[in-house]
Amino acid sequence: MSRYQDIKEQAYEANMQLPKLNLVLFTFGNVSAADHEKAVFAIKPSGVPYAQLSSDKMVVVDFEGNIVEGRLRPSSDTNTHAVLYKNWESIKGIVHTHSTYATAWAQAQVPIPIFGTTHADHLTVDVPCAPPMDDQMIQGNYEYETGFQIINHFKSLGLSHKEVEMILVGNHAPFTWGISAEKAVYNSAVLEAVAHMAFLTQQINPLAPTLKDSLIKKHYDRKHGAKAYYGQ
């Protein structure tokens, strides 16, 4: 058995959730699961249909993007995952999809406004949208630079990746992360739902106001605050 079996199984199970949650079409997405002690992560192989995946087909890569174990090529987004894991030590799972509504907001280069309490249950700000990458970065190591595109946008907004676990990459698509691959998938599903709701909200009322601060604080704190009381 592989010494990386645990993260390979985590990555496999998380990847299999993407089509079940209608977050991917064909092979438009990937999930990785990291082990920071070993400084490696397991990720979906590039271009392999979900129905053909198994835990043994997950590719193990180090935080420099080098293959450690696996017979297949890793996802084309591997270097983006590597940059995020190397710089954000608290995250253990990353998801990238081209889910319809979140990607539409990314293509429009617009952050997703915090219109309602569903959004506030998960974060207290608009879902950020990083600006499109400049030409020099595009012509360089594109996937590697995408990682820094995300990190630099968080720095410019003064956001914590521990509190905001999702982003839109302008003209591209969403990325989410979390303390596990499972949590990163959950965040990806939440992002798609919030993106869909925000789109419909603007269709119904183009002048709809964003959520007032008191409701944002109430809904976020009851799940995540010091005196949280949501759940068992």
C-alpha positions as CSV (number, residue, x, y, z in Angstrom):
1,M,0.0,0.0,0.0
2,S,1.2,3.5,-0.8
3,R,2.5,5.6,2.1
4,Y,0.2,8.3,0.6
5,Q,-2.9,6.1,0.5
6,D,-4.8,8.4,2.9
7,I,-4.6,11.5,0.9
8,K,-5.1,9.5,-2.4
9,E,-8.4,8.2,-1.0
10,Q,-9.4,11.6,0.3
11,A,-8.7,13.2,-3.1
12,Y,-10.6,10.4,-4.9
13,E,-13.7,10.6,-2.7
14,A,-13.8,14.4,-3.0
15,N,-13.3,14.4,-6.8
16,M,-16.2,11.9,-7.1
17,Q,-18.5,14.4,-5.3
18,L,-18.1,17.1,-8.0
19,P,-20.3,15.4,-10.7
20,K,-22.8,14.3,-8.0
21,L,-23.2,17.9,-7.0
22,N,-23.4,19.1,-10.6
23,L,-20.2,21.2,-10.2
24,V,-18.4,19.8,-13.2
25,L,-19.1,18.9,-16.8
26,F,-16.9,16.2,-18.5
27,T,-13.5,16.7,-16.9
28,F,-13.8,20.5,-16.0
29,G,-12.5,20.4,-12.5
30,N,-10.2,18.9,-9.9
31,V,-9.8,18.4,-6.2
32,S,-6.6,17.8,-4.2
33,A,-5.9,16.7,-0.6
34,A,-2.7,17.7,1.2
35,D,-0.4,16.2,3.9
36,H,1.6,19.1,5.2
37,E,3.9,16.9,7.3
38,K,5.0,15.1,4.2
39,A,4.8,18.3,2.1
40,V,2.8,16.5,-0.7
41,F,-0.7,16.5,-2.1
42,A,-2.8,14.0,-4.1
43,I,-4.7,15.4,-7.1
44,K,-6.9,14.2,-10.0
45,P,-5.0,13.1,-13.1
46,S,-5.4,15.4,-16.1
47,G,-8.3,14.8,-18.5
48,V,-9.5,11.5,-17.0
49,P,-13.3,11.1,-16.9
50,Y,-14.7,10.8,-13.4
51,A,-16.2,7.4,-14.1
52,Q,-12.7,6.1,-14.8
53,L,-11.1,7.4,-11.6
54,S,-9.9,5.4,-8.6
55,S,-7.8,6.2,-5.6
56,D,-4.8,4.5,-7.3
57,K,-5.1,6.9,-10.2
58,M,-4.6,9.9,-8.0
59,V,-1.2,11.5,-8.6
60,V,0.9,12.6,-5.6
61,V,2.9,15.8,-6.1
62,D,5.2,17.9,-3.8
63,F,4.7,21.5,-3.0
64,E,7.0,22.5,-5.9
65,G,4.7,20.7,-8.4
66,N,7.0,17.6,-8.9
67,I,5.5,14.2,-9.2
68,V,6.3,12.0,-6.2
69,E,4.0,9.0,-7.0
70,G,1.7,8.1,-9.9
71,R,1.7,6.8,-13.5
72,L,-0.5,9.6,-15.0
73,R,0.0,13.3,-15.6
74,P,-1.5,15.4,-12.8
75,S,-4.2,18.0,-13.4
76,S,-3.1,21.0,-15.5
77,D,-3.9,23.1,-12.5
78,T,-1.4,21.3,-10.2
79,N,1.0,24.2,-9.9
80,T,-1.8,26.5,-8.7
81,H,-2.6,24.0,-5.9
82,A,1.1,23.7,-5.1
83,V,1.5,27.5,-4.7
84,L,-1.5,27.7,-2.4
85,Y,-0.5,24.8,-0.2
86,K,3.1,26.1,0.1
87,N,1.9,29.6,1.1
88,W,-1.2,28.8,3.1
89,E,-0.2,26.0,5.6
90,S,-3.6,25.7,7.2
91,I,-5.4,24.4,4.1
92,K,-5.6,20.7,3.4
93,G,-8.0,20.6,0.4
94,I,-8.4,22.7,-2.8
95,V,-11.2,22.5,-5.4
96,H,-11.2,24.1,-8.8
97,T,-14.4,23.9,-11.0
98,H,-16.0,25.7,-13.9
99,S,-19.4,25.5,-12.3
100,T,-21.9,27.5,-14.3
101,Y,-23.0,30.4,-12.1
102,A,-19.7,31.0,-10.2
103,T,-17.8,30.9,-13.5
104,A,-20.3,33.4,-15.1
105,W,-19.5,35.9,-12.3
106,A,-15.8,35.3,-12.8
107,Q,-16.2,35.9,-16.5
108,A,-18.0,39.1,-15.8
109,Q,-15.1,40.0,-13.5
110,V,-17.6,40.9,-10.7
111,P,-17.5,39.9,-7.0
112,I,-20.6,38.2,-5.8
113,P,-22.5,40.6,-3.6
114,I,-23.6,39.5,-0.1
115,F,-27.4,39.7,-0.7
116,G,-28.7,37.3,1.8
117,T,-28.3,35.2,4.9
118,T,-27.2,32.1,3.0
119,H,-24.2,34.0,1.9
120,A,-23.7,35.4,5.5
121,D,-23.8,31.9,7.0
122,H,-20.5,31.3,5.3
123,L,-18.6,34.6,5.0
124,T,-19.1,38.2,5.9
125,V,-18.0,39.8,2.6
126,D,-18.7,39.7,-1.1
127,V,-17.0,36.7,-2.8
128,P,-13.9,38.3,-4.1
129,C,-13.0,38.3,-7.8
130,A,-9.3,38.6,-8.7
131,P,-8.6,40.7,-11.7
132,P,-7.5,39.0,-14.9
133,M,-3.8,38.1,-15.0
134,D,-1.5,40.5,-16.9
135,D,0.2,39.5,-20.1
136,Q,3.6,38.8,-18.6
137,M,2.2,36.4,-16.1
138,I,0.1,34.7,-18.7
139,Q,3.1,34.1,-21.0
140,G,5.1,32.7,-18.0
141,N,4.2,29.7,-15.9
142,Y,0.5,30.4,-16.2
143,E,-0.8,27.9,-13.6
144,Y,1.9,28.8,-11.1
145,E,1.1,32.5,-11.5
146,T,-2.6,31.8,-11.0
147,G,-1.7,30.8,-7.4
148,F,-0.1,34.1,-6.8
149,Q,-2.9,35.9,-8.6
150,I,-5.2,34.5,-5.8
151,I,-2.8,35.2,-2.9
152,N,-2.0,38.7,-4.1
153,H,-5.7,39.6,-4.4
154,F,-6.3,38.4,-0.9
155,K,-3.4,40.6,0.3
156,S,-4.7,43.6,-1.6
157,L,-8.2,43.3,0.1
158,G,-6.8,42.5,3.6
159,L,-8.7,39.2,3.6
160,S,-7.8,36.0,5.5
161,H,-7.8,32.8,3.6
162,K,-8.9,31.1,6.9
163,E,-12.1,33.2,7.0
164,V,-12.8,33.5,3.2
165,E,-12.4,30.1,1.6
166,M,-13.3,30.9,-1.9
167,I,-12.4,33.2,-4.8
168,L,-13.3,33.9,-8.4
169,V,-10.4,34.3,-10.8
170,G,-11.4,36.9,-13.4
171,N,-12.1,35.6,-16.9
172,H,-11.5,32.1,-15.5
173,A,-13.4,30.3,-12.8
174,P,-13.7,29.6,-9.0
175,F,-11.3,28.1,-6.5
176,T,-12.2,27.0,-3.0
177,W,-10.3,25.5,-0.2
178,G,-10.6,24.3,3.4
179,I,-9.3,22.3,6.3
180,S,-10.0,19.1,4.3
181,A,-10.8,18.1,0.7
182,E,-14.3,17.4,1.9
183,K,-14.7,20.9,3.3
184,A,-13.3,22.4,0.1
185,V,-15.9,20.6,-1.9
186,Y,-18.6,21.8,0.5
187,N,-17.3,25.4,-0.1
188,S,-17.4,24.9,-3.8
189,A,-21.1,23.8,-3.6
190,V,-22.0,26.7,-1.4
191,L,-20.2,29.1,-3.7
192,E,-22.2,27.8,-6.7
193,A,-25.5,28.1,-4.8
194,V,-24.7,31.7,-3.6
195,A,-23.7,32.6,-7.2
196,H,-26.9,31.3,-8.5
197,M,-29.0,33.1,-5.9
198,A,-27.2,36.4,-6.5
199,F,-27.8,36.1,-10.2
200,L,-31.5,35.5,-9.7
201,T,-31.7,38.3,-7.1
202,Q,-30.3,40.8,-9.7
203,Q,-32.7,39.5,-12.3
204,I,-35.7,40.1,-10.0
205,N,-34.5,43.4,-8.7
206,P,-31.4,45.0,-10.3
207,L,-31.4,47.5,-7.5
208,A,-31.6,45.0,-4.7
209,P,-29.6,46.2,-1.6
210,T,-26.9,44.1,0.0
211,L,-27.5,42.6,3.4
212,K,-27.3,45.0,6.3
213,D,-24.4,44.6,8.8
214,S,-26.5,43.4,11.7
215,L,-27.9,40.4,9.8
216,I,-24.4,39.6,8.4
217,K,-23.0,39.5,11.9
218,K,-25.9,37.5,13.3
219,H,-25.8,34.8,10.7
220,Y,-22.1,34.4,10.6
221,D,-21.7,34.5,14.4
222,R,-24.4,31.9,15.1
223,K,-22.3,29.4,13.0
224,H,-18.8,30.6,13.5
225,G,-18.7,33.0,16.5
226,A,-17.5,32.4,20.0
227,K,-21.1,31.7,21.1
228,A,-22.1,29.8,18.0
229,Y,-25.3,27.7,18.5
230,Y,-26.0,26.3,15.0
231,G,-25.9,22.5,14.8
232,Q,-25.4,19.8,17.5
